[in-house]
Amino acid sequence: MSVLSDLNAPSHDQEDAAAANTQWRACAIILVLFVVAATLGAIRKDITQGFDEVAHASYIAHLQRSGEKWPAFEEMRMLDPSSFDFTRETNYLNHPSPYYLLLARLGPSLEGHPEAILIHRLLNVVLGAIGLAALLAVGLVAKLPRLALYAYVVPLAGIPVLVPIAGAINNDNAALAGGAIATLAAFQHLSTGSRAWLLAALGGVIVASWAKFTGLLLAGGLVGGVLLWLSWCRRLQFRWVVLIAIAALLAIAPYVALFAEYGSPIPMTTGAIAMIKTGAQAVGWDSAARLTPASYAAHFVSEFVLEWMPTLKPRDPLNYAVLAIPIMASLAAFAGILAAALRIARGNKDPLEIVIVAGALAFAGTFIVHGIFSYRLHVEFGWLTTAYPRYYLPLGALIPLAGLSLLGAIKQPLARGMLLAFLITGPLVFRLAGAPLG
């Protein structure tokens, strides 16, 4: 039994067509509301509030000023957030340049022009909209029934950081777009065997990878897992191997270059070290006793939960209480992942479940790498804040899809109805009762 066969009930062709039209309209409305909200955020946002926007804008401005395509990180400086003139402060970003180069070429000059940031933010709204549209399309092309579709799209629309990041200059938007395209295309390739969808999946991996290292791990891990499954089933055509190899080389090329230049695909530049040292000293982390690996792992997971709704404002008891919602959703998703894996092991070949398991493996691998990297920063500098869920936006479909997998495995009507209600209403309650973003 598969996710789709368990969730879909028999219906007539006319009813199917009417339901499909309703679902497309619902997703279109969600996308329009997202674009409107992100655009309003782009107009109103204070550049100094959250998500490192000054640093991202400074990277773009450096490329515009220097004309370089691959900058030396040590030479990049920060913009003054008021005047947009360069200061002497070293930029701490260490990402590959393609995302920043794209905005540098498409957008107006930023240096000395604070007003120019709006156009760059709107370009990010476009990237965010592409990402959300691709994620919504997964539910539509999977032909989920109405309530199951709502259980999928509501959690996506309710991701707390989705709108604020889309309305800001941030490479997470490019990673989201690439990862979402890769997810949709991987599902479609599994469903149709089309080479065009394979190329789209590989292209999505390249876009996500060129945005940031976590994009490489997440999108590359998902598509890589799907390709391994196809190879194991002898459905991977030999003539595709060259295309896959070329795409893999393109995806990792920026990190090979970084490793050759700095000795690491995620280099600790002068600016990054200075930022971490200054931040750690400001709150006394540098002189505090270091946590053991087990204690740090517990801290990392708890911080990850808290940062699902990031805020610069104090949280009240209600804000903390509703954190139970994403915890419960994660537990349901974990159970759904196990259910999908068991069904695959029993011979099921449902594309949605293959995507779920491949995405889960990519998420787990990335989370481990992320935790190890963060712990090293903690040991060396005392640093304690790196567990950001927004890094995992390229796999935004995973949790809601895994929730549907669990829903398909439940036979008891009452339990099934309760889970469905939770999947739909939980994200709304959390978004309303969680700490306000700031």
C-alpha positions as a Markdown table, in Angstrom:
| # | Residue | x | y | z |
|---|---|---|---|---|
| 1 | Met | 0.0 | 0.0 | 0.0 |
| 2 | Ser | 1.3 | 3.4 | -0.9 |
| 3 | Val | 0.7 | 6.9 | 0.3 |
| 4 | Leu | -1.3 | 7.7 | -2.8 |
| 5 | Ser | -3.4 | 4.6 | -2.8 |
| 6 | Asp | -4.2 | 4.9 | 0.9 |
| 7 | Leu | -5.2 | 8.6 | 0.6 |
| 8 | Asn | -7.1 | 8.7 | -2.6 |
| 9 | Ala | -10.7 | 7.5 | -2.7 |
| 10 | Pro | -12.5 | 6.5 | -5.8 |
| 11 | Ser | -14.3 | 9.3 | -7.6 |
| 12 | His | -15.8 | 10.2 | -11.0 |
| 13 | Asp | -13.9 | 11.9 | -13.7 |
| 14 | Gln | -16.0 | 15.1 | -13.6 |
| 15 | Glu | -15.6 | 15.3 | -9.8 |
| 16 | Asp | -11.9 | 14.7 | -10.2 |
| 17 | Ala | -11.6 | 17.6 | -12.7 |
| 18 | Ala | -13.6 | 19.9 | -10.5 |
| 19 | Ala | -11.5 | 19.0 | -7.4 |
| 20 | Ala | -8.2 | 19.5 | -9.4 |
| 21 | Asn | -9.3 | 22.9 | -10.5 |
| 22 | Thr | -10.2 | 23.9 | -6.9 |
| 23 | Gln | -6.8 | 22.7 | -5.7 |
| 24 | Trp | -5.0 | 24.6 | -8.4 |
| 25 | Arg | -6.9 | 27.7 | -7.4 |
| 26 | Ala | -6.1 | 27.2 | -3.7 |
| 27 | Cys | -2.4 | 26.9 | -4.5 |
| 28 | Ala | -2.5 | 29.9 | -6.7 |
| 29 | Ile | -4.1 | 32.0 | -4.0 |
| 30 | Ile | -1.5 | 30.8 | -1.5 |
| 31 | Leu | 1.3 | 31.8 | -3.9 |
| 32 | Val | -0.2 | 35.2 | -4.6 |
| 33 | Leu | -0.6 | 35.9 | -0.9 |
| 34 | Phe | 3.0 | 34.8 | -0.4 |
| 35 | Val | 4.2 | 37.2 | -3.1 |
| 36 | Val | 2.2 | 40.1 | -1.6 |
| 37 | Ala | 3.4 | 39.4 | 1.9 |
| 38 | Ala | 7.0 | 39.1 | 0.8 |
| 39 | Thr | 6.8 | 42.2 | -1.3 |
| 40 | Leu | 5.4 | 44.2 | 1.7 |
| 41 | Gly | 8.2 | 42.8 | 3.8 |
| 42 | Ala | 10.7 | 43.9 | 1.2 |
| 43 | Ile | 9.4 | 47.4 | 1.3 |
| 44 | Arg | 9.3 | 47.7 | 5.1 |
| 45 | Lys | 12.2 | 45.6 | 6.4 |
| 46 | Asp | 15.0 | 47.1 | 8.4 |
| 47 | Ile | 18.2 | 45.9 | 6.9 |
| 48 | Thr | 19.8 | 45.4 | 10.3 |
| 49 | Gln | 17.1 | 43.1 | 11.6 |
| 50 | Gly | 17.8 | 39.5 | 11.1 |
| 51 | Phe | 19.2 | 37.0 | 8.5 |
| 52 | Asp | 22.6 | 38.8 | 7.9 |
| 53 | Glu | 21.2 | 41.0 | 5.1 |
| 54 | Val | 23.9 | 43.6 | 5.5 |
| 55 | Ala | 26.5 | 41.0 | 4.8 |
| 56 | His | 24.7 | 39.6 | 1.8 |
| 57 | Ala | 24.1 | 43.1 | 0.3 |
| 58 | Ser | 27.8 | 43.9 | 0.9 |
| 59 | Tyr | 28.9 | 40.8 | -1.0 |
| 60 | Ile | 26.8 | 41.9 | -4.0 |
| 61 | Ala | 28.1 | 45.5 | -3.7 |
| 62 | His | 31.7 | 44.2 | -3.6 |
| 63 | Leu | 31.2 | 42.3 | -6.9 |
| 64 | Gln | 29.6 | 45.3 | -8.5 |
| 65 | Arg | 32.5 | 47.5 | -7.5 |
| 66 | Ser | 35.3 | 45.1 | -8.3 |
| 67 | Gly | 33.9 | 43.5 | -11.4 |
| 68 | Glu | 35.1 | 40.1 | -10.0 |
| 69 | Lys | 33.3 | 36.8 | -10.5 |
| 70 | Trp | 35.0 | 35.0 | -7.7 |
| 71 | Pro | 36.1 | 37.3 | -4.9 |
| 72 | Ala | 38.9 | 37.0 | -2.4 |
| 73 | Phe | 36.9 | 36.8 | 0.9 |
| 74 | Glu | 39.6 | 38.6 | 2.8 |
| 75 | Glu | 39.1 | 41.7 | 0.6 |
| 76 | Met | 35.4 | 42.0 | 1.0 |
| 77 | Arg | 34.1 | 44.7 | 3.3 |
| 78 | Met | 30.8 | 45.5 | 5.0 |
| 79 | Leu | 28.5 | 48.3 | 3.9 |
| 80 | Asp | 27.4 | 50.9 | 6.4 |
| 81 | Pro | 23.6 | 50.1 | 6.8 |
| 82 | Ser | 22.7 | 53.7 | 6.7 |
| 83 | Ser | 24.8 | 55.2 | 3.9 |
| 84 | Phe | 25.7 | 52.0 | 2.0 |
| 85 | Asp | 29.2 | 53.2 | 1.8 |
| 86 | Phe | 31.9 | 50.6 | 2.5 |
| 87 | Thr | 33.4 | 50.5 | 5.9 |
| 88 | Arg | 36.7 | 48.9 | 7.0 |
| 89 | Glu | 34.9 | 45.9 | 8.7 |
| 90 | Thr | 35.6 | 42.6 | 6.9 |
| 91 | Asn | 32.7 | 40.7 | 5.5 |
| 92 | Tyr | 32.2 | 37.3 | 7.3 |
| 93 | Leu | 30.4 | 35.5 | 4.5 |
| 94 | Asn | 32.1 | 32.5 | 2.9 |
| 95 | His | 29.6 | 31.3 | 0.3 |
| 96 | Pro | 30.2 | 30.7 | -3.4 |
| 97 | Ser | 29.6 | 33.7 | -5.6 |
| 98 | Pro | 26.9 | 32.7 | -8.3 |
| 99 | Tyr | 23.9 | 33.9 | -6.3 |
| 100 | Tyr | 25.6 | 37.2 | -5.5 |
| 101 | Leu | 26.9 | 37.5 | -9.1 |
| 102 | Leu | 23.4 | 37.1 | -10.4 |
| 103 | Leu | 22.0 | 39.9 | -8.3 |
| 104 | Ala | 25.0 | 42.1 | -9.0 |
| 105 | Arg | 24.3 | 41.8 | -12.7 |
| 106 | Leu | 20.5 | 42.1 | -12.6 |
| 107 | Gly | 20.1 | 44.7 | -9.9 |
| 108 | Pro | 21.2 | 48.3 | -9.6 |
| 109 | Ser | 24.4 | 49.4 | -7.9 |
| 110 | Leu | 24.2 | 49.2 | -4.1 |
| 111 | Glu | 27.2 | 51.1 | -3.0 |
| 112 | Gly | 26.1 | 54.6 | -1.9 |
| 113 | His | 22.5 | 53.8 | -2.9 |
| 114 | Pro | 20.3 | 52.5 | 0.0 |
| 115 | Glu | 17.2 | 52.8 | -2.1 |
| 116 | Ala | 18.5 | 50.3 | -4.6 |
| 117 | Ile | 18.1 | 47.5 | -2.1 |
| 118 | Leu | 14.4 | 47.2 | -2.9 |
| 119 | Ile | 15.0 | 45.9 | -6.4 |
| 120 | His | 17.4 | 43.3 | -5.0 |
| 121 | Arg | 14.9 | 42.2 | -2.5 |
| 122 | Leu | 12.2 | 41.9 | -5.2 |
| 123 | Leu | 14.5 | 39.6 | -7.1 |
| 124 | Asn | 14.7 | 37.5 | -4.0 |
| 125 | Val | 10.9 | 37.5 | -3.8 |
| 126 | Val | 11.0 | 36.0 | -7.3 |
| 127 | Leu | 13.4 | 33.3 | -6.2 |
| 128 | Gly | 11.3 | 32.6 | -3.1 |
| 129 | Ala | 8.1 | 32.4 | -5.2 |
| 130 | Ile | 9.8 | 29.9 | -7.6 |
| 131 | Gly | 10.7 | 27.8 | -4.7 |
| 132 | Leu | 7.2 | 27.8 | -3.1 |
| 133 | Ala | 5.5 | 27.2 | -6.4 |
| 134 | Ala | 7.6 | 24.1 | -7.1 |
| 135 | Leu | 6.9 | 22.8 | -3.6 |
| 136 | Leu | 3.1 | 23.4 | -4.0 |
| 137 | Ala | 3.3 | 21.7 | -7.4 |
| 138 | Val | 4.5 | 18.5 | -5.8 |
| 139 | Gly | 1.2 | 18.2 | -4.0 |
| 140 | Leu | -0.7 | 19.0 | -7.2 |
| 141 | Val | 1.0 | 16.6 | -9.6 |
| 142 | Ala | 0.8 | 13.9 | -6.9 |
| 143 | Lys | -3.0 | 14.3 | -7.2 |
| 144 | Leu | -3.6 | 14.3 | -3.5 |
| 145 | Pro | -7.2 | 14.5 | -2.4 |
| 146 | Arg | -8.5 | 17.8 | -1.0 |
| 147 | Leu | -7.9 | 17.4 | 2.7 |
| 148 | Ala | -4.5 | 15.6 | 2.2 |
| 149 | Leu | -3.5 | 18.5 | -0.1 |
| 150 | Tyr | -4.3 | 21.0 | 2.6 |
| 151 | Ala | -2.3 | 18.9 | 5.1 |
| 152 | Tyr | 0.6 | 19.3 | 2.7 |
| 153 | Val | 0.3 | 23.0 | 1.6 |
| 154 | Val | -0.7 | 24.6 | 4.9 |
| 155 | Pro | 2.6 | 23.6 | 6.7 |
| 156 | Leu | 4.5 | 24.9 | 3.7 |
| 157 | Ala | 2.7 | 28.3 | 3.7 |
| 158 | Gly | 3.1 | 28.4 | 7.5 |
| 159 | Ile | 6.9 | 28.1 | 7.6 |
| 160 | Pro | 7.7 | 31.1 | 9.8 |
| 161 | Val | 10.8 | 32.3 | 8.1 |
| 162 | Leu | 9.6 | 31.8 | 4.5 |
| 163 | Val | 8.1 | 35.2 | 3.9 |
| 164 | Pro | 10.7 | 37.3 | 5.9 |
| 165 | Ile | 13.6 | 35.6 | 4.0 |
| 166 | Ala | 11.9 | 35.9 | 0.6 |
| 167 | Gly | 11.6 | 39.7 | 1.2 |
| 168 | Ala | 15.3 | 40.0 | 2.0 |
| 169 | Ile | 18.6 | 39.6 | 0.2 |
| 170 | Asn | 19.6 | 36.1 | 1.3 |
| 171 | Asn | 21.1 | 33.1 | -0.5 |
| 172 | Asp | 18.6 | 30.9 | 1.3 |
| 173 | Asn | 16.1 | 32.0 | -1.4 |
| 174 | Ala | 18.3 | 30.5 | -4.2 |
| 175 | Ala | 18.8 | 27.3 | -2.2 |
| 176 | Leu | 15.1 | 27.0 | -1.7 |
| 177 | Ala | 14.4 | 27.5 | -5.4 |
| 178 | Gly | 16.9 | 24.9 | -6.4 |
| 179 | Gly | 16.0 | 22.4 | -3.8 |
| 180 | Ala | 12.3 | 22.7 | -4.5 |
| 181 | Ile | 12.8 | 22.3 | -8.3 |
| 182 | Ala | 15.0 | 19.2 | -7.5 |
| 183 | Thr | 12.2 | 17.8 | -5.3 |
| 184 | Leu | 9.5 | 18.3 | -7.9 |
| 185 | Ala | 11.6 | 17.1 | -10.8 |
| 186 | Ala | 12.8 | 14.0 | -8.9 |
| 187 | Phe | 9.2 | 13.0 | -8.1 |
| 188 | Gln | 8.2 | 13.6 | -11.7 |
| 189 | His | 11.1 | 11.6 | -13.1 |
| 190 | Leu | 10.2 | 8.7 | -10.8 |
| 191 | Ser | 6.6 | 8.9 | -12.1 |
| 192 | Thr | 7.3 | 9.3 | -15.8 |
| 193 | Gly | 10.9 | 8.3 | -16.5 |
| 194 | Ser | 11.3 | 11.5 | -18.5 |
| 195 | Arg | 14.9 | 12.6 | -19.3 |
| 196 | Ala | 13.6 | 16.2 | -19.2 |
| 197 | Trp | 12.6 | 15.8 | -15.6 |
| 198 | Leu | 16.0 | 14.3 | -14.8 |
| 199 | Leu | 17.7 | 17.3 | -16.3 |
| 200 | Ala | 15.4 | 19.6 | -14.2 |
| 201 | Ala | 16.3 | 17.7 | -11.1 |
| 202 | Leu | 20.0 | 18.0 | -11.8 |
| 203 | Gly | 19.6 | 21.6 | -12.6 |
| 204 | Gly | 17.9 | 22.2 | -9.3 |
| 205 | Val | 20.8 | 20.5 | -7.5 |
| 206 | Ile | 23.2 | 22.8 | -9.2 |
| 207 | Val | 21.2 | 26.0 | -8.3 |
| 208 | Ala | 20.9 | 24.9 | -4.7 |
| 209 | Ser | 24.6 | 23.9 | -4.5 |
| 210 | Trp | 25.8 | 27.1 | -6.0 |
| 211 | Ala | 23.9 | 29.0 | -3.4 |
| 212 | Lys | 25.4 | 27.4 | -0.3 |
| 213 | Phe | 27.0 | 24.2 | 1.0 |
| 214 | Thr | 23.9 | 22.9 | 2.8 |
| 215 | Gly | 22.1 | 23.3 | -0.6 |
| 216 | Leu | 24.6 | 20.8 | -2.1 |
| 217 | Leu | 24.1 | 18.4 | 0.8 |
| 218 | Leu | 20.3 | 18.6 | 0.9 |
| 219 | Ala | 19.3 | 18.8 | -2.8 |
| 220 | Gly | 22.2 | 16.7 | -3.9 |
| 221 | Gly | 21.5 | 14.1 | -1.2 |
| 222 | Leu | 17.8 | 13.8 | -2.2 |
| 223 | Val | 18.4 | 13.5 | -5.9 |
| 224 | Gly | 21.4 | 11.2 | -5.3 |
| 225 | Gly | 19.3 | 9.0 | -3.2 |
| 226 | Val | 16.6 | 8.8 | -5.9 |
| 227 | Leu | 19.3 | 8.0 | -8.5 |
| 228 | Leu | 20.7 | 5.2 | -6.3 |
| 229 | Trp | 17.3 | 3.7 | -5.9 |
| 230 | Leu | 16.8 | 3.8 | -9.7 |
| 231 | Ser | 20.1 | 2.2 | -10.2 |
| 232 | Trp | 19.3 | -0.6 | -7.6 |
| 233 | Cys | 16.0 | -1.2 | -9.5 |
| 234 | Arg | 17.9 | -1.2 | -12.8 |
| 235 | Arg | 15.9 | 1.7 | -14.0 |
| 236 | Leu | 18.8 | 4.1 | -14.4 |
| 237 | Gln | 19.7 | 4.2 | -18.1 |
| 238 | Phe | 23.4 | 4.1 | -18.9 |
| 239 | Arg | 23.2 | 7.0 | -21.3 |
| 240 | Trp | 22.2 | 9.2 | -18.4 |
| 241 | Val | 25.3 | 8.6 | -16.4 |
| 242 | Val | 27.4 | 11.1 | -18.3 |
| 243 | Leu | 24.8 | 13.8 | -17.7 |
| 244 | Ile | 24.7 | 13.0 | -14.0 |
| 245 | Ala | 28.5 | 13.0 | -13.7 |
| 246 | Ile | 28.6 | 16.4 | -15.5 |
| 247 | Ala | 26.0 | 17.8 | -13.1 |
| 248 | Ala | 27.7 | 16.4 | -10.1 |
| 249 | Leu | 31.0 | 18.1 | -11.1 |
| 250 | Leu | 29.3 | 21.4 | -11.7 |
| 251 | Ala | 27.5 | 21.2 | -8.3 |
| 252 | Ile | 30.7 | 20.6 | -6.4 |
| 253 | Ala | 33.0 | 22.8 | -8.5 |
| 254 | Pro | 32.7 | 25.9 | -6.2 |
| 255 | Tyr | 33.6 | 23.8 | -3.2 |
| 256 | Val | 36.6 | 22.2 | -4.9 |
| 257 | Ala | 37.8 | 25.8 | -5.7 |
| 258 | Leu | 37.2 | 26.9 | -2.1 |
| 259 | Phe | 39.1 | 23.8 | -0.8 |
| 260 | Ala | 42.0 | 24.5 | -3.2 |
| 261 | Glu | 42.2 | 28.1 | -2.1 |
| 262 | Tyr | 41.4 | 27.9 | 1.7 |
| 263 | Gly | 41.8 | 24.2 | 2.6 |
| 264 | Ser | 38.1 | 23.8 | 3.3 |
| 265 | Pro | 34.8 | 23.9 | 1.4 |
| 266 | Ile | 33.5 | 26.1 | 4.3 |
| 267 | Pro | 36.4 | 28.3 | 5.0 |
| 268 | Met | 36.8 | 30.1 | 8.3 |
| 269 | Thr | 37.8 | 33.5 | 7.0 |
| 270 | Thr | 39.2 | 36.5 | 8.9 |
| 271 | Gly | 35.8 | 38.1 | 8.9 |
| 272 | Ala | 34.0 | 35.0 | 10.1 |
| 273 | Ile | 36.4 | 34.4 | 12.9 |
| 274 | Ala | 36.2 | 38.1 | 14.0 |
| 275 | Met | 32.4 | 38.0 | 14.0 |
| 276 | Ile | 32.3 | 34.8 | 16.0 |
| 277 | Lys | 34.9 | 36.0 | 18.6 |
| 278 | Thr | 33.1 | 39.3 | 19.0 |
| 279 | Gly | 29.7 | 37.7 | 19.4 |
| 280 | Ala | 31.0 | 35.1 | 21.9 |
| 281 | Gln | 32.8 | 37.7 | 24.0 |
| 282 | Ala | 29.7 | 39.9 | 24.1 |
| 283 | Val | 27.6 | 37.2 | 25.9 |
| 284 | Gly | 30.5 | 35.5 | 27.8 |
| 285 | Trp | 30.5 | 32.3 | 25.8 |
| 286 | Asp | 34.3 | 32.5 | 25.2 |
| 287 | Ser | 35.2 | 32.1 | 28.8 |
| 288 | Ala | 32.5 | 29.6 | 29.7 |
| 289 | Ala | 33.2 | 25.9 | 30.2 |
| 290 | Arg | 32.7 | 23.9 | 27.0 |
| 291 | Leu | 29.9 | 21.4 | 26.7 |
| 292 | Thr | 30.5 | 17.7 | 26.2 |
| 293 | Pro | 29.5 | 16.3 | 22.8 |
| 294 | Ala | 26.3 | 14.8 | 24.3 |
| 295 | Ser | 25.4 | 18.0 | 26.1 |
| 296 | Tyr | 26.0 | 20.0 | 22.9 |
| 297 | Ala | 23.9 | 17.6 | 20.9 |
| 298 | Ala | 21.0 | 18.2 | 23.2 |
| 299 | His | 21.6 | 22.0 | 23.1 |
| 300 | Phe | 21.8 | 21.9 | 19.3 |
| 301 | Val | 18.5 | 20.0 | 18.9 |
| 302 | Ser | 16.7 | 22.3 | 21.4 |
| 303 | Glu | 18.1 | 25.4 | 19.7 |
| 304 | Phe | 16.9 | 24.0 | 16.4 |
| 305 | Val | 13.4 | 23.8 | 17.8 |
| 306 | Leu | 13.5 | 27.3 | 19.2 |
| 307 | Glu | 14.8 | 28.8 | 15.9 |
| 308 | Trp | 11.9 | 27.3 | 14.0 |
| 309 | Met | 10.2 | 30.6 | 15.1 |
| 310 | Pro | 13.2 | 33.0 | 15.4 |
| 311 | Thr | 12.7 | 36.2 | 17.3 |
| 312 | Leu | 14.6 | 39.1 | 18.7 |
| 313 | Lys | 11.8 | 39.7 | 21.3 |
| 314 | Pro | 11.3 | 37.9 | 24.6 |
| 315 | Arg | 9.1 | 34.8 | 24.5 |
| 316 | Asp | 6.2 | 34.4 | 26.8 |
| 317 | Pro | 4.9 | 31.1 | 28.3 |
| 318 | Leu | 2.5 | 30.7 | 25.4 |
| 319 | Asn | 5.3 | 31.1 | 22.8 |
| 320 | Tyr | 7.2 | 28.3 | 24.5 |
| 321 | Ala | 4.1 | 26.1 | 25.0 |
| 322 | Val | 3.3 | 26.0 | 21.2 |
| 323 | Leu | 6.7 | 24.7 | 20.4 |
| 324 | Ala | 5.1 | 21.4 | 21.2 |
| 325 | Ile | 3.4 | 21.7 | 17.8 |
| 326 | Pro | 6.6 | 21.5 | 15.6 |
| 327 | Ile | 8.0 | 18.8 | 18.0 |
| 328 | Met | 4.8 | 16.7 | 17.5 |
| 329 | Ala | 4.9 | 17.3 | 13.7 |
| 330 | Ser | 8.5 | 16.2 | 13.6 |
| 331 | Leu | 7.7 | 13.0 | 15.5 |
| 332 | Ala | 4.8 | 12.3 | 13.2 |
| 333 | Ala | 7.1 | 12.9 | 10.2 |
| 334 | Phe | 9.7 | 10.5 | 11.7 |
| 335 | Ala | 7.0 | 7.8 | 12.0 |
| 336 | Gly | 5.9 | 8.6 | 8.5 |
| 337 | Ile | 9.5 | 8.2 | 7.2 |
| 338 | Leu | 9.8 | 4.8 | 8.9 |
| 339 | Ala | 6.4 | 3.8 | 7.4 |
| 340 | Ala | 7.6 | 4.8 | 3.9 |
| 341 | Ala | 10.9 | 3.0 | 4.3 |
| 342 | Leu | 9.1 | -0.2 | 5.4 |
| 343 | Arg | 6.7 | -0.1 | 2.5 |
| 344 | Ile | 9.7 | 0.4 | 0.1 |
| 345 | Ala | 11.5 | -2.6 | 1.7 |
| 346 | Arg | 8.4 | -4.7 | 1.0 |
| 347 | Gly | 8.5 | -3.9 | -2.7 |
| 348 | Asn | 6.4 | -0.7 | -2.9 |
| 349 | Lys | 7.6 | 1.7 | -5.7 |
| 350 | Asp | 5.5 | 4.7 | -5.0 |
| 351 | Pro | 7.4 | 7.8 | -6.2 |
| 352 | Leu | 6.3 | 10.0 | -3.3 |
| 353 | Glu | 7.6 | 7.5 | -0.7 |
| 354 | Ile | 10.9 | 7.2 | -2.5 |
| 355 | Val | 11.3 | 11.0 | -2.4 |
| 356 | Ile | 10.4 | 11.0 | 1.3 |
| 357 | Val | 13.1 | 8.4 | 2.2 |
| 358 | Ala | 15.7 | 10.0 | 0.0 |
| 359 | Gly | 15.0 | 13.4 | 1.5 |
| 360 | Ala | 15.1 | 12.0 | 5.0 |
| 361 | Leu | 18.5 | 10.5 | 4.4 |
| 362 | Ala | 19.8 | 13.8 | 3.0 |
| 363 | Phe | 18.3 | 15.7 | 5.9 |
| 364 | Ala | 19.9 | 13.3 | 8.5 |
| 365 | Gly | 23.3 | 13.4 | 6.8 |
| 366 | Thr | 23.3 | 17.2 | 6.6 |
| 367 | Phe | 22.1 | 17.5 | 10.2 |
| 368 | Ile | 25.0 | 15.4 | 11.4 |
| 369 | Val | 27.5 | 17.4 | 9.4 |
| 370 | His | 25.9 | 20.6 | 10.6 |
| 371 | Gly | 26.1 | 19.5 | 14.2 |
| 372 | Ile | 29.8 | 18.4 | 14.0 |
| 373 | Phe | 30.8 | 21.7 | 12.3 |
| 374 | Ser | 28.9 | 23.7 | 15.0 |
| 375 | Tyr | 30.5 | 21.7 | 17.8 |
| 376 | Arg | 33.9 | 22.5 | 16.5 |
| 377 | Leu | 33.0 | 26.2 | 16.6 |
| 378 | His | 31.8 | 25.8 | 20.1 |
| 379 | Val | 35.0 | 24.0 | 21.3 |
| 380 | Glu | 37.3 | 26.6 | 19.7 |
| 381 | Phe | 35.3 | 29.8 | 20.4 |
| 382 | Gly | 32.5 | 28.9 | 22.8 |
| 383 | Trp | 30.0 | 29.8 | 20.1 |
| 384 | Leu | 26.5 | 28.4 | 20.8 |
| 385 | Thr | 24.1 | 29.6 | 18.0 |
| 386 | Thr | 24.3 | 27.8 | 14.7 |
| 387 | Ala | 21.2 | 25.5 | 14.6 |
| 388 | Tyr | 19.1 | 27.4 | 12.0 |
| 389 | Pro | 16.2 | 25.5 | 10.4 |
| 390 | Arg | 16.2 | 27.9 | 7.5 |
| 391 | Tyr | 19.3 | 26.2 | 6.2 |
| 392 | Tyr | 17.0 | 23.2 | 5.5 |
| 393 | Leu | 14.5 | 25.1 | 3.3 |
| 394 | Pro | 15.7 | 23.1 | 0.2 |
| 395 | Leu | 13.9 | 20.1 | 1.7 |
| 396 | Gly | 10.8 | 22.1 | 2.7 |
| 397 | Ala | 8.5 | 19.4 | 1.4 |
| 398 | Leu | 9.9 | 16.6 | 3.6 |
| 399 | Ile | 8.0 | 17.1 | 6.9 |
| 400 | Pro | 4.5 | 17.6 | 5.4 |
| 401 | Leu | 5.0 | 14.7 | 2.9 |
| 402 | Ala | 6.2 | 12.4 | 5.7 |
| 403 | Gly | 3.2 | 13.4 | 7.7 |
| 404 | Leu | 1.0 | 12.2 | 4.8 |
| 405 | Ser | 3.0 | 9.0 | 4.8 |
| 406 | Leu | 2.0 | 8.4 | 8.4 |
| 407 | Leu | -1.6 | 9.3 | 7.6 |
| 408 | Gly | -1.7 | 6.7 | 4.9 |
| 409 | Ala | -0.5 | 4.1 | 7.3 |
| 410 | Ile | -3.2 | 4.7 | 9.9 |
| 411 | Lys | -6.4 | 2.6 | 9.4 |
| 412 | Gln | -8.4 | 3.6 | 12.5 |
| 413 | Pro | -10.8 | 6.4 | 11.4 |
| 414 | Leu | -10.7 | 8.4 | 14.6 |
| 415 | Ala | -6.9 | 8.4 | 14.8 |
| 416 | Arg | -6.6 | 9.2 | 11.1 |
| 417 | Gly | -9.0 | 12.1 | 11.5 |
| 418 | Met | -7.2 | 13.5 | 14.5 |
| 419 | Leu | -3.9 | 13.4 | 12.7 |
| 420 | Leu | -5.3 | 15.0 | 9.6 |
| 421 | Ala | -6.8 | 17.8 | 11.8 |
| 422 | Phe | -3.5 | 18.3 | 13.5 |
| 423 | Leu | -1.5 | 18.5 | 10.2 |
| 424 | Ile | -3.8 | 21.2 | 8.9 |
| 425 | Thr | -4.5 | 23.3 | 12.0 |
| 426 | Gly | -1.2 | 22.8 | 13.9 |
| 427 | Pro | 0.9 | 25.1 | 11.6 |
| 428 | Leu | -1.8 | 27.8 | 11.8 |
| 429 | Val | -2.0 | 27.7 | 15.6 |
| 430 | Phe | 1.8 | 27.8 | 15.9 |
| 431 | Arg | 2.1 | 30.7 | 13.4 |
| 432 | Leu | -0.5 | 32.7 | 15.4 |
| 433 | Ala | 0.6 | 31.8 | 18.9 |
| 434 | Gly | 4.4 | 31.5 | 18.3 |
| 435 | Ala | 6.8 | 34.3 | 19.1 |
| 436 | Pro | 6.5 | 37.2 | 16.6 |
| 437 | Leu | 9.4 | 37.3 | 14.1 |
| 438 | Gly | 11.8 | 40.1 | 14.7 |
